[in-house]
Amino acid sequence: ARRPVTSPQVLGRAYASAPDPDLARVAISRIGEDPQARRVLDDPAALAPAARLLGYSTAVTDFLVAHPEETALFLDLVPRVRADLVAEASGDVERHGAQSGLRRFRHRALYRVAARDLEGAALEEVVAEVSAIADACLEAAAIQAGGGLAVMALGKLGGTELNYASDVDVVFVHGDQGGDAQTEAARRAGRVVALLAEPTEEGVALRVDTALRPEGRSGPLSRSFPATVEYYRRHAATWERQAWLKARPVAGDVELGHRLLDELGPVIYPEDLEPSAIDDVRAMKVRIEEYVRARGKTAVSVKRGRGGIRDVEFAVQLLQLVHGRRDPVLRETNTLRALAALAEQGYVAEADAQTLANGYRFLRTLEHRLQLAREVQTDDLPDDESSLRRVARSMGMSGAAELREAHLRNTEVARGIHERLFYRPLLEAFAGARAPRPAVERSSTEELLGGLGFRDPAAAYESFARTVRPATRLGRVLAHVFPVVAPALALAAEPDAAVIRFERVARALEEAREAADDIASDPGLAERLARLVAVSSWASDLLAGRAGPLLRLIQGDGEAPARDYLVQVAALYAAGELKVPQSGRGLARVADPVIGEAVAEAGPRIPFAVIGFGKLGGEELNFASDLDVMFVYEGDGPDAFEEAGRAAEAVLAGIRDRGFEADPDLRPEGRNGPLARSMAAYLEYWQRWGQTWEFQALLKARPVAGDEALGRRFVMAAEDVAYPDILPVERVAEIRRMRVRMEEERVRPPDARRYHFKLGHGGLADVQFSVELMQLRHGRRVPEVRQRHTLDALEALARERLIEDSVSIALGEAYVFLNEVKNALEIDRRVPAEALPRSPEDQLALARRLGYEEFARARFLEDYRRITRRSRRAMERVFYGDED
């Protein structure tokens, strides 16, 4: 026998555990006026859960005041399965009649779950039983209405994740065809809806919504099996496919329902998914957000607000629509289980999935609390402090402030992950036709690889198959991104070699613990990695040796030695995200710290600075550029001279150790001169022996590392020397002769000049000499043209009306185009390139790497000839069109 409660202390503890102790005290007093209910509430096992639930939900109190005998529910809170619930519902229908019995059953069963919920039951357990209660109601109603109907649940009921006050989305299907069958089926479906949703004194059993049926509210309430299949095959919109992701037969002719799902599988998960379907889902989400924003609910709507439940559901469903076509494991109706499958199969980073799942559990639990208080459909946080405090206490929190903080934290995190998944780059690339899966579909994969340009598709297939082994998480992740990896590798000069390099890099990435999650969370990272491997052997070698840290750099994260950032710049360039002139500046931002580290390591004991010249000075580096440098120091006597020389040698060695080559040969007297000179020695040399080409070189002088004040003084002195008051005719003639001699003596045979993009006809030297001649002419009088970067100087010359616009445009176009050519050639092995490759195959590979597609080689060569012809004419206009 149970011991009755007589102790005020026990009562006090029970009330104190309630979200609202005063509400609990009043509710138990009202219900306890009935002797039968009082006997139940005198039992300690029933009192504690009763106080918690009645101290939160006035809807439960109202029900038990009307039906005090139902207070016994607190004596038996054990979870029920569907079969038990169907039997219980049937018993209530027999005792109380269909409508009353269903309502009585649903309230009792729901409040048992709510009592366990407030005690801390897991969300998954709560929503599963709430859904099973709805299943039982629908089954009992379908029995009362007569057979022949399959009741299909969609939405939250379909996903077995129903709320306390959710609408129940259903579609009715019947097997027979013909007018009489249609009429009878519609009558029975209407009877099911009325039994559950028709308001009575006891409310409704379920809020049944049939608007998701074919043709919506204008369509028949029930449709025959063939007509239903035909409708979805011919007319299914994206939103209907999305709705049927959660479809589940729940009552009536369940076998018919399963047959329907089998028939509609290719509709829900079509082999060819138009990329516009992704836009449709995103547009629907935007409309929901705009509606919530217009009502001022963005920050308070737990369901539709920013970072709310809909953010999680839409992200998961969009990934299911796209990837579930080829991966049946993802065809899961339940949001949390679908999210777990996406993580397990490598479509979502495990950390992201776990964080999103935890946030979703919090938000769904909060939504339950908001609905349970009065059993009404709401998902808005209350605006009064007392109600918010009651909700907080029901969730085990101290008060409103803690709840607000938890809500904000969870929604911010959920929103961030939602945006990364819902708007993830390249998602459209996985729509369209079903891509073959390497290691599974050999013949179709080899056919695709052959079409992409791999010369030995069978060998390429073998390499991909080893790379995407399903035994490893990284292998599963890489299998999913194959549709973007294979085309990226096909852009390589030698695609078959690139796929082997990619396999080697992937093998190294298996040792990097976070690599799989990094790629799963950002498929664009896989494409960037593949593009880098495709165009660069040296970057592939580095990745194979230090895959993890370098992958984070490609992603844009992480810290690394300065030279490793070269891989980051190369990856951005290979992905087309860093073009000329930004690529030159990006490479300079890598080179400058390299030189700075070398200077710090050398530790000069006197004021000492490194000055950049040429492409380094102008921040116009290519991937194989030497770093033109000069060393300047401050000090007198042989000791200072010796220390400066030692530091200069150490800096050159330090630069070389960090993967770059420094060239100090632009210094006075070239290789015959001392590595470092004092500031005074430079001034004396320039005044007494400086030559035209040296003044020309000074135009790009830039302090790079070492003593900043000394570096600035050097550059100011260099400008003062380089820019004459008037450029003598002799110097102009000498510059012209230098340019001609450079082309004639250094480019052999003469026919090669047309395709020597550095020194040949209309090449980079034509651009450089034209710009520098105009700077030397006008730089003293117009300081604005004293720009180290070639394009900046061209822009300034045109802005100051010192050069014709047509000339500026032609030279600028040649500068950008030819530097892109140079980068595309040098990024492979970081070997200097000055001319186009000779073989048609290599020219085709270069053209494809530069983005040319149809008739790639012919169109590239046509552009090359046109651009260099215009550049040469512009150079001649500058050199010989104005003799002033």
N, C-alpha and C positions, 0 to 999 in steps of 0.2 A: 504494500500500500504506500502511496505517495504521502509524504509528510506535508501537511498544510503550512502555509506561511503565516506566522504570527508576529515575527520580529519586525519592528519598525526599521531596524538597521538594514535588513534585507530589502525591504521596500525602498528605502532611501538609496541604496546602491543601485537598484534596478532603475529608478528614476534618473539618477545621476548619469547613467550610461546612455540615456536617450539623447538624441540631437536637441530636443526641446523638453527638458524635464517637466515643466509646467503643463505642456500639451499632453505628455504621457500620463501625468497624474489625473488630469480631467478626463481623458479618454478611458482609462481603466476604471475610474469611478462610475462613468456613465454605463459602460458595458457590464460592469460588475453588479449593476442593479438586478440583473437576471441571475437567479440562483445557479443555474447550470453553468453560465459563463463564469460566475464567481468561483465555483469549485475548480474550474480549469486555471483561472488566474491565481488561485491560492497555491498552485503547484510551482515550486522554484524553477523546474525545467521549462515551464511555459512562460513564467513571468518575465524573465530576462529578454527573450526575443520579442515578446509582446510589447514590453516597454520601449524597446528600440524602434519597433515598427510603428506603434501607435503614437510614440513621441515624435514622429516625423510625418506620417501620412494621414490626413483627415479623411481621405477617401476610404481607407481601411476601417477607420472608426465608424464612419457612416454605414458601411456594409455590415459590420458586426453588431451595431445597435439595432439594425433592421433584422439581422439574423443571428441572434446571440448564440444559437447552437453551433454556429460555424467557428466559434472561438476555439473549439477543439483542434482546429488546424495547428495550433501552437504546440500540441502534444506529439505531433508526428511530422517533422520537417525533413524526413529522409527524401533524397532526390528520387524522382520517378522517371521511368523510361516511357517511350511512346505507347507501348502496348498497355501498360498499367493505366496511363492517362486516358486512352480510348475506352477502356473498360469502365473507368470512373465516370467519364462523361456519359456513357451509355446508361449507367445506373442512375445518374441525375435526371436524364431525359425520361426514363421510366417512372421515376418518383414524382417529378415536378412538371412534366410536360416538356416539349421540345424547346420552346423559347426560354421559358423560365429555367429549365434544367441546365441549358447551355450557359446561361448567364451566371447561375449559381456556381456551376463547376469552374468556369473560367476565373471568377473572382477568388474562390477558395484556392485553386491551384496556383494562381499568380501570386497570392499573398504568402503562400508557403515559400516560394522562390524568393520573394522580396525579403522575408525574414532572414533567410540564409545570406542573401546579398548584403544586408546591413551587418551581418556577422563577419563579412570578409570573404565570401565565396568568390572564386575566380570568375572573371567576366565570361570566359568560354563556357563554364558550367551554367551560368545564369542564362545567357542568350540561347544556349542549346535547349534548356528546359522550357523557357518562354516560347520558343519556336515549336517545341513538341506539344505544348498546350494548345497552340493555334492549330497544329496538325490534327489534334484530337477533336477539336471543335468542328473543323472542316469535314473530318471523316464522319462524325456523328450526324452533321447536317446533310451530307451527301447520302447517307443511309436513309434518313427521313425523307429526302426528296425522291428517292428511287435510283436505280442503277443506270449504267450506260455512260456516265460522265467521267472524264479524267480532269481532275482539278490540278492545274499547274501553278505553282507558286513562283513568283519572281521577287525581285527586291530583297529586302532583309529576311523575309520568311524563306525565300528560295535559298538564301545563304545560311540558313539556320542561325541567324544573328538578330532575331527580332527584339524590338524594344517593348517596354511595358505598354506604351500607348501608340504603337506604330499602326498605320494602315497596313492592311494585308493585301498585297497586289496579287491578283489571281487571273488566270485565263482558263476558260472552260473549253474542252474539246470532246466531241462525241464521235463514235465510230461509224454509225449508219449515215447514209445519205438519203436525200429525197425530202419532199415537203413535209410530210407527217413527222419524219424523224427530226427534222430541223425544228419544227414547232414544239415537239415534245421535249427536245433537249433544251431549248430556250426556256420552257416552263420550269423544268427541273433546276436549271441554273439560277433562275429567278427565285425559286423556292429556297435554294441554299443561301443566297444573299439575304433574303428576307429573314430567315431563321436566325441569322447571325447579326445582321446589321440594322434591322428594323428597331427603332427606339421603343422601349417599353418603360414601365415604372422602374425597372431594374437596370435601365441603360441598354447598352448593346453588349453582345458577346465579343464580336470583332468588328472593326471598321473595315469593311470589305471594299476594295477599290478594283474595278474591272476596266479602268480606262486604258490599260496597256494592251488590251486585246487588239487584234487586227482591225483597222479602221477606227479605233478608239470608240468613243461613246456612240458614234453613228453606225457602227458595225453590229452584227447580231451578237447576242450575249454568249452564245455557244456556236462553234463552227465545227464542221465535220473534219475528220482527220485529213482527207485529201485536200479539202479546201484550205485548211490551215497551212499545210505544207506548200501548196501552190502559192498562197499569198506571200509567205516569207521568201520563197525562192524568187519570186518576180518583183516584189515590192519592198523588201526589207530595207529600211533606212538604217543609218549608222546607229542612231539612238536605240533602235529596236534590237540590233545585234548586241549592243551594250547591255540592254535590259535582260536579254536571254542568256547572258553569261552566267546569271544566277538562277536559271530555271531548274525546277525540281518538281517531280510529281509528288503530291502530298496527300491526296485523298481520292476516293472513287476508284475508277479503273486505272490503277497505278501502272499496270503492264502496258496499257495504251499510251500512258504518259511517257514511259521509257522508250517505246517505239517511236514516238514523236521526236524525242530528243536525238535518237539515232538518225532520223531522217533530216533533222535540222542542223546536225553537226557541221556540214559543209557550208551552211548559211551563216551560222554564228562565227565559225572560223574558216572563212573562205580561202581557197588556195591563192587567189589574187585579191589582195586588199588594196583598193585605190588609196594612194597617199592622201587624197582629199578626205578620207575617213578620219585620219588623224586630226586634220583641221576641224572636222565636224565635232569631234569630241572636245577639242580645246575651245571651240566657239560656244558649245553648250555650257562649259564650265565658266566661261567669261560672262555669259548671260546670267547665270546664277549669281555670280559675284556682283554684277551690276545691280541686280534686283536687291540683294542684301545691302549694298552700299546706299542705294536710293532710300532704303528704309532706316538707314543709320544704325545697322545691326552688325557691321563688320567686326567690331571688337567684342560683341557679347553673344553672337550666335555660335553656339558650340558645334552645330552641325554644318552650317553654310558659311560661317565667318572665315576670316583669314586664318589659315592653319588648322581649320576645323576638320570634322569627320569626312566631309566631302572631298577635301584635299587628298586624304589618304585613299579613299575609295576610287576616285577618278584616276589617280596615278597608277594604282594597281590594275584597274580595269583596262586602261589604255595599253599597258604592257601586256596584259593577257590577250587583248585583241590582236596586237601585232605579233607577239611571239607564240601564243597558244596555237596558232595554225600549224606550226611545225613541231611543237613540243606538247604532246597531250598531257604531260604531267602538270602543266600550268592550268588545265581546265578545271579549276577548283572553284566552287560556288561561294565558299566562305572567305571573307577578306583576309583574316589572319592566316588561314591555311594557304591561301593563294600567295600571300606575301612570303611565307616561309618557303614555298616551292620556288618562287622567283629567286630567293636568296640561295637555296640549296643548288639550283641549277645554274647559278652564276650570272643571272640577269641583273641582280641588285647586290650591292655590297652587303656583306653580312652585318656589318656595324650599322649601316643605314637601315636595313630591314629590322634589326632589333630595336633601334631607337624609334623607328616609325611605329612598330608594333606596340611598344610601351606607351607611346603618346596616344595611339588609337585606343588602347585599353583605358587610359585615364579619361579620355574625352567621352567614350561610350559609357563609362561608369558615371561620369558627371551628368550626361544626358539622362541616364536612368533615374538618377536622384531628382532631377528637375521634373520628370514626368510622374514619378511615384508620389510626390507630395499630394497632388490632387487628381492624379490619373488623367491628366489632360495632355494633349500634344503640344509640347513646348520644348524649345532648345535654347532659350534665351536666359542668360544669367540674370537673376533678379537685381533690381536697382536699389532695393532697400537693404540696409545693413543687417537687420534681424533675420530676414529670409536667407540672405547670403551666409550668415553665421550658422544657421540651421543646416544648410546644405553642406557647409564645410565640416561641421561636427559629424554629419552622417557619413563623411568620407574619412573620418579619423583625424581631422585637422583641428588646429587650435581655434581658428577663427577666420573671418572674411579675408584678412590681409594675406594669410598663408594660401588660401584658395586662389585669390587673384594672382599671386605670384606664380603658383603652380600652373594655372591656366595660361598665363602669358608665356612661361617657359616652354610648356609643351606645344603651344600653337606656333611659337617662333621656330622651334626646331622642326616641327612637322611641315611648316610652310617652306623652309629652306630645302628640305629633302624633296618635297612635292615639286618645287620648281625645277630641281635638278633632274627628277625623273620624268615629269610631265612634259617639260620642254627640252628634254635632253637632245643634244645635237645628233644628227644622223638617224633619228628614229624613222624618218620617212624612207631611208635606205633599206630598212628591214620590211617595209610593206611591199606592194607590188607582187611580182611573181615569186613563187616559193623558191628560194635559193637552195641549191644542193648542199648536202652536209658532208664534208670530207670525213673519211673513215666510216661512212655509212652508205653513201650513194656514189659509188666509184665512177660508173660510166658517165652520169650527168655532171659530176664534178670535173672529170677529165675534159669533157666537152666544153664546159665553161672556161676552164683554164686555157685550152687551145684557142678559144675565141678571144680571150684577153691578150694573147700574144706570147704565151709560154711555148718555147720551142719543143720541149719534151714534157707534155702534159702528164704522162705516166709518172715520171720522176718527180715532178712538182706535186702530184697527188700524194705520192709516198711521203714526201717531206711534210706536207700539210697534215697528213694522217698521224704522223708521229708527234706533230706539234699540238694537235687538238685531242690528245688521248683523254677519254672520259674518266680514266682512273684518277686524274688529278683535278683539283678545282680550277687551276689555271687553264688546263686543257679544255674543260667545259666552257669556261668563260671565252676563250679564244675561238671555240667552235661557233659560239653565238655571233661573234663579230667578224666571222669569215667573209660575209658579203661586203664589208668595207675594207678588209685587210687585203684580199686577193687583188682587187683592182688597183689599190695603192702600190702593191709590189710590182704589178705589171707595168708601171710607169718607169721602172728601172731601165738603164741602158742594157742590162742583161737580166731579164726577169728571172731566169732559171737560177742564176747565181744569187739573186736577191732573196729568193725563197729559202735557199740554204742558209743565208745569213740570218734570216728571220728565225729559222728553226734554232740556230745556235743562240740567238738572243733569248728566245723563249725558254730554252733549256736553262739558261742562266737565271731567268726571272723566277723559275720554280724555287730557287733558293731564297728569293725575296718574299718574306711572309705576307706582305701587304699588297703585292703586285696584282693578285687576282681581284681583290676588292677594289683597288684603284681603277682597274680597267672595267670592272662590272659597274661601278658607279659612274663611269664616264667612257662610253664606247668611242667617243671622239679621240680619247687617248690612244686607243689601239690603232686608229687610222693615222694619227700623227707619228706613232712609233713605226708603223709600216712604211709611211712615206719617207721617214728619215733613213731607215734601213735600205729602202729602195735606191736612194740617191747617194748614200755615203758609206763607203767601205770603212773609212777610219772611224766614223761614229759607231758603226756596228761593232768594230773591234773593242772600242771603249765600253760599249754597253755589255758586251759579252764578259768583260772583266769586272764591271762594277754596275750591274744591271739595276739594283734597287735604288741607290741614291740618284743615278742618272735618270731613271724613270720619273722620279719625283720632280727633277728639274724640267723634264719635258712637259710634265703636268703643270709646271709653273710654281712648284713648292720646293721647300728644302734649302739647306745651306750646303755649300761645297767650295772647294778650292777654286780660285778665279778661273783657271783654264777649263774647268768642267763646265762653266757657263757657256763655253763655245758650243757645247752640245745643245744647250737650250736654244741658242740663237740659230743653230743649224736646223733644229726641229721646227722652229717657227718659220724659217725660210722654206723648208721642204714642204710644209703644210700650206704654203701660200699666204701665211699670215704676216710675213715680214718681207716687204718688197724694197727694192732700191728706191730712195736713198736710205730708208730706215735700217736696212740690213747693214750698211756700212757704219752707221752710227752705233748699232747694236754690237758689232764686232769691236769697235773702238772702246765701247764700255766694258768689254771683256779684256782687251789688251791693256788698257790703262792700269787696272789693278794688278795685272801680271807684272808690269814694269814697277809699279809701286812696291809690290812684295819683294821684287828683286833688289830694289834700292834699300829697303828696310833690312833685308838679309845681308847686304853688303856692308851696311853700317858706316858710311863715310864719316870721317872725323873733322871734315871741313864743310862749309856751305857748298852744296853740290846739287845740281838739277839735271834732269833729262828733258830734252826738247824733242818733240815729235815733228817729223817732216813728212812730205809726200802724202800718201793715203792715210797714214797715222795722224799726221798733223791736221789734215782736212776732215778726219773722221769719215773716210770713204773706203774703208778696208774691204777687200774680198777675202774669200776663205783661205787662200794660199798666199796672201800678201806678206812680204817681209815688213818688219817694223823699222822704218827709217828713223834713226835717232842721232842726236849730238849730245855731248856731255859738256857742261860748263861748270866751273867752280870759281870760288872766290878765295884769293890768298896769294901770297908772294913767296918766292924762293923755291928751291928744289924740293923741300919736304912737302909743300902743298902740291907741287906738280906730281910728285911720286904717289902721294896719297890719292889724288884724283885719278891717276892712271890705274892704280890698283882697284879703286871703287868701280871704275868704268869696266874693267875686265870682269870683275865679279858680277856686275849687273848683266853684262852680255851672257855670262854663263848661267845666271839665274833665270834669265828670260828663256834661254835654250832648254833648261831643265823643265820648264813649265809648258813646253810644247810649242813654242814660237821661235822664229828666227829673227834676230835683230840685225840690221844693216847700218853700220856707222860710216859708210863710205862717202856720204855727202859732206863730210867734214872738210875743212880747209886742207888742201894738199892730198885729199883722198886717203888711200891706204898708206901713203908715205908720211902722212902727218900724225901727230900725237892724238891718242883717243880723246883726251880731254884738254881743253884750253881754258884759261881764265877769261873773264869777261873783257878785261883790257886787251888780251891777245886777240880775241875775236874782232874787236873794234879796229885794232891796228891792221889786221889782215884784210878786212873788208875795205878799209879806206885805201890801202896801198896795192892790194893784189886781187881784190874781188872781181870775178868775171860775171858776164851777163847771166849764164845759166845758174850761178850761185845766188844772184839776186832774185832770179825767178823762183828758185827753191825756197827762199826766205818768205815768200808770200804765204806759205802754209805752216810756218813755224808756230808751234803751240806748246806751252809748258805742260808736261805730262806727269812728272813725279819729282820728288826731292824737294829742295828748298823753294817754297812758293814765291817768295819775294825775289829771289835770284832769277827764277824762271820768268816772272813778269818783266823784270828789267831786260832780260835777254830779248824777249819778243818786242818790247818797245824800241829797243835799239835796232833790231832787225827791220822793223817797219820803217824806221827813219832812214835806214840805208837803202832799203829795197825800192821805195817809192820816190823817184827823182822829181824835181820840179818840172822838168821837161824831159821826155824820153828821147834821147838822141836818135837821129836817123840811123846812125851806125849800129845802135843796139837793136833797132827794129830789123835791120837787114840781117844781123847776126842771128836773131831769133828765127827768121825765115829760113836762113841757111841751115840752122840746127835741125829744123823740122824736116827739110828736104833730105839732108844727109842721114838723118835717123831712118827715114823710110827707105832710101836707096841702098844704104850700106848694111842695115840690120835685117832687112827682109829680102831673102833670096829664095827662089828666082823672082824676077819682077812680076810674074803672073800671080804669085802668092799674095801680092799686096791687096788684092781685092778681098781676100778672106782672112787677112791678119787684122783682127779687130782691135788690137792694141796700137800697133804702129803703122798699119796699112791705110789704104784709101778710105777716108772718112771715118777712121777709127778713133779710139779714145784719145790718142795723142793730138789729133786734129782739134778735138773739143778742148783739151787741156791747154794747148798752146794758144788757141783763139782767146780763151777767157783770160789767161795770164797776160797776154799782150795788151788786152784792153785794160786790165787792172794796172799794169805798169804805166800805161799812158795816162790814166785818169785818177789813179789812187791818191796822189798828193792833193789834187784839187777837190776831189769828191771822196771824202773818207768813207762814205756809206758803201762803196764798192770793195772795201778791204775785208772781204769774206774769205775764210779758208776753204769752205765747201764749194765745190764747183757750181752746183745748182743754186746755192745762195748767192754766189757772185753773179751768175747769169741773171737771176731775178733782179738783183740790185742794178746791174748795168741797164737792163731794159726799163726798170722803173725810173731811172735817172735820165732816160732817153739817150743813152750813150751807145746803144746797139739797137738795131732794128728788131722789131718783134718777130719777124719771120726768121731772122738769124738765130735769135734766142730760142725760139721753138724748135728749130731744126737741131741745134746743138744739144738742147736739153733732151729731146727725144732720143738722140743717138747715145747720150750719156747713160740714160736709164736702160735702154734696150741692150746696149753692148755690155754694161755691167751685169745685167741679168744673165746674158750669155756666159760671161766669165764666171759668175757664181755657179751657174748650173754645171759647168765643166769642173770647177775646182773643188766643189763640195764633196766629190766622190772620194778622192785620195789626198786632198789638200796639196796637190801638185800644181804649180803655176801653169796657167793656160793663156796663150796669146793669140791663137788662131783657131778657126773652125776645124773640126776633125775632117779628114779627107774622105773616109769611106761613106758611101750612101747610108749604110746601116747605122753608123754612129751619128750621122747627121739626123736621121729619122729619130733615133733615141733622144738626141738633144732637143729636137723640135717637140716631141711628146712631153718631155720633162718641162718644157717652157709653156705647156698648155695648149699646143696645137693639136687638133683632132683630125678631121677629114683632110686628106691630101696634105698631111702635116709637113713633110719635108719640103714639098714644093712651095707651100705658103710661107713657111719660115724663110726659105732662101729668097723668096720674092720680097718679103718685108726687109730682110737684111740688106739686099741690094738697094732698095728704095731709100731706106734710112741712111745708109752710108753715103749714097750719092748726094742726098740733101745735106748731110753733114759736111762733105767735101766742098760743096758749093758755098755753104755758109762760112767755112774756114777761109776759102779764097776771097769771099766778100770782106771778111775782117782783115786778112793779110794784105790784100792788094786793092781793095775798093776805096780806101781812104788813106791817102799819103800824108795827111796833116800830122 
